Structure formats: structure tokens, C-alpha cells
Amino acid sequence: MKQLFILLAAGWLLYPITDYGTETAQARLYCESLRFQQGTTSGGTLNLSSIGGPPYNGELMFNSGDTWYSGLALVWSGYADGGTIYVNLPPAVDANGDGYDDFFEVSQGVNSKVTSGGTYSTSTYFSGTVTATWNRNAGSASGTCVLNLYDDNWGSLGNFTCPFTLLEYTGPLTYTPGSNTVAATVSLTQTGNPANTLKGPIVFMKSSTDRFNTLTNQAGIWTNAALQPLSFDSEIFTRGIPSWPTNYVGWVFFADGDRSTASADYQLWALSLNDTNDANANGIPDFSDNPASVTPPRAPHLSLAPGSTNLLLTVSGTVGHTNQILGISSLTSTNWQVAQSFLQTNDPQVVWLPLPSGSPKFWRVVAW
């Protein structure tokens, strides 16, 4: 009878598990536009701008395929004219295998021998082809692009050396999983310029047909370091890069991505979310997993009774979660051994345990 009393008491040895309520993923926000500074060559200057000018905003923005474009303000040999320039980016490379073009990752570099082509034309004097030579060191958001302009009438106008910058923000995204929505908040800092920040809420709606892999954010507003509002629209986010199953990606389209200029610009951005949280180890990040799987179960309530050939362990717990029964022969030991695992299908649920032979036996139950 003493042995049975010890077994019954052991049934109340419970170990707490982690509370997964609010969790953190890592976010990377990068602009699809490049910010160019004035390019110079002997006897000439070159400015890019998507909003006219002066002043010029330096935006080289996405056009289609691998082509980017901008307005052009060209001064050469005493002639000044405005027009449009189209520049191809280098062929996409993904050396780190994360599913993103290394060109737009600050952590990855661009070899100085990489070139691409393009065209340009102005309203009066100039038109021809472009050869762009790119260089940016890994870990730096800033690089140089040497634009060689070859004119159909004048020949080479020279090499215009243009400093350019990738606009990238990184930081935590804290979120709370829900049945149909994920409520999140971002706190992002610009790579290479920590004084620039973006903060605010963002709410994602899960797809009714593909809830683990497809979500749509609701329109919202973030603020920059000057507390100016940046409103964004609703876009689709997907999970599904085979080499990076913890990652979600989608567009963020701002009504105006740079509030320091006179007109709307730098509008198209990509937001990458990497969530390594997986509370139930089912391969689906907690960000989009079912909240019943993400929310921790309550601590099991145990009782023990003798049967004719076995012990009857009654476990009251959260249905749908896996429980592990661990056993040990002495409470002075720490070497708990897994006796069995079972899925809680009823509340309460009775599990059979073997009768101890000779020495006392202690059990505990851990819910996952």
C-alpha cells in the first residue's frame, strides 16, 4: 500500500511548458528601386529622377523583367537635355540559396566585372545605348554603377560614375497567431543608416483554401523616424520556397515610400519574414500554423489507480496535443525515461501503465 501511495503522489509531478502567445520572426524589407546619386564624367553630369526636378530623387525603379528605368537629366559638352533611361540589372544570382536575388541583399556582393546593357534617349540631342558596370561589396548597402553612354550621333559620351544605395530595413516582427488572422508589429532599422526606422502594425488574413502557405495583409500605416505616416495597401504573402520553408514573402506598396521628396516615389518594396518558431515541430512555422497547435496545452491533471494487471493513469488535458509519459525509479535521479507517448483524444483519457516490480516507480506527463 505504501508503494501505491508513492505512485499516486508521483502522478502530480508536473513540469511547465513554454507559453507561445507572442512570438518573434525576423523581417527584411527592401525596396525594388535603387537610389542613385549624381554621376560625373569629364565634361558632363548625369542625374536620375522618377519625379522630375531639380531637385532629383535618384530613383531607378522597376519597369518589367530585368529592366529598370528612370527620368534622365544629362549635361554633356555644354548641352543639357532631359529624357528617359532604361538599364538592365545583372542576371539574377542566388549564391546563398535563400530564394532571393543576391543583388538586392546587402549581405551579398556584386562583382566589379558584372555588366549589363540598356538604352537612353532625350527630347532633343541624345539617344543611344548604355553599358552599366556594377560593383558593391558584401555587407555594404552602397556601391557604384559606371554608366557608359554611347550616342548614335556623338559616339561615346564617357563613363558616368554613379554611387548607388540599396534601401534595406531589417528587424523583429512580433506576432500573435490567431484562427484566421495574424496580428503583428514591425520595428525595422535601415541597413547602414540606423537613424532611419520604420515601425507599426500589420495584420495578415489567412487564406481559406491554403491557410498555412498563403496570407493577405490588410492595408495599414507605419511611421518613419520623423513620425511621418507611410500608408500601404493589401498584398498577398506566400510561403513555399523549397530551400527556405520558414520564410514568407510578399509586396509592400507604399502610397509614398520617401516622405522627404515632393512627390510619391520609392513605392514598391518586398517584405521577407523568417519564422523559425515551430511549437509542435510539424514543419509549419507558428506564424501560419493553427493556433490550437501553437497555443500551449494546459498542464495535465493526473490520477492513478490500480487495475487487475496494470495501473490506470487518468490524464485530463487539452485534446489534440501529444503527451509524453516519463518514468524514473528515484526522485534523486534526473534521468527520466520516456515510457510511452499518446495523443490526447478525450478529456479525461485513461492510459495503462505496467505494474512496478520490486521498487517504487514515479511518473510525470509532459504535454506538447
Secondary structure by P-SEA (a helix, b strand, c coil): caaaaaaaaaccbbbbbbbccbbbbbbbbbbcbbbbcbbbcccbbbbbbccccccccccccccccccccbbbbbbcccccccbbbbbbcccccccccccccccccccbbbbccccccccccccccbbbbbbbbbbbcccccbbbbbbbbbbcccccccbbbbbbbbbbbbbbbbbbbcccbbbbbbbbbcccccccbbbbbbbbbbbccccccbbbbccbbbbccccbbbbbbbbbbbccccccccbbbbbbbbcccccccccccccbbbbbbbbccccccccccccccccccccccccccbbbbbcccbbbbbbbccccbbbbbbbbcccccccccccccccccccbbbbbbcccccbbbbbbbbcc
